[in-house]
Amino acid sequence: MQKQVIEFDDEAVGALMSEDNGFRFLAVKYGVWSLDGRLFSDPSEARHAVKVLLSKPASGSMPPASFWVPGDGDPSRSQFRWNAVSAVPSLNSENRV
């Protein structure tokens, strides 16, 4: 198993785990939590995504991490199949409460 630490401003924010078809990002800081589980084609793509995400100005409130639903521009559902413990909520209106 090959892994690489991803840093931003000299602080570890995540790690990349090598897979057959790319590199899986594992977040270790809340600021990059939205990238957790995402598959990247190479480490430089992951570093760029971290830089873009952490360079954005801070918003006034934190989004609820436990109830994230994919939207436009977010990773596809197929990128999250590896983590059966935390299933991605369905966008199907029949399943909403």
Secondary structure in CASP SS format (residue, H / E / C, confidence):
PFRMAT SS
TARGET T0000
AUTHOR 0000-0000-0000
METHOD secondary structure of the structure
MODEL  1
M C 1.00
Q C 1.00
K E 1.00
Q E 1.00
V E 1.00
I E 1.00
E E 1.00
F E 1.00
D C 1.00
D C 1.00
E E 1.00
A E 1.00
V E 1.00
G E 1.00
A E 1.00
L E 1.00
M E 1.00
S E 1.00
E E 1.00
D C 1.00
N C 1.00
G E 1.00
F E 1.00
R E 1.00
F E 1.00
L E 1.00
A E 1.00
V C 1.00
K C 1.00
Y H 1.00
G H 1.00
V H 1.00
W H 1.00
S H 1.00
L H 1.00
D C 1.00
G C 1.00
R C 1.00
L E 1.00
F E 1.00
S C 1.00
D C 1.00
P H 1.00
S H 1.00
E H 1.00
A H 1.00
R H 1.00
H H 1.00
A H 1.00
V H 1.00
K H 1.00
V H 1.00
L H 1.00
L H 1.00
S C 1.00
K C 1.00
P C 1.00
A C 1.00
S C 1.00
G C 1.00
S C 1.00
M C 1.00
P C 1.00
P C 1.00
A H 1.00
S H 1.00
F H 1.00
W C 1.00
V C 1.00
P C 1.00
G C 1.00
D C 1.00
G C 1.00
D C 1.00
P C 1.00
S C 1.00
R H 1.00
S H 1.00
Q H 1.00
F H 1.00
R C 1.00
W C 1.00
N C 1.00
A C 1.00
V C 1.00
S C 1.00
A C 1.00
V C 1.00
P C 1.00
S C 1.00
L C 1.00
N C 1.00
S H 1.00
E H 1.00
N H 1.00
R C 1.00
V C 1.00
END
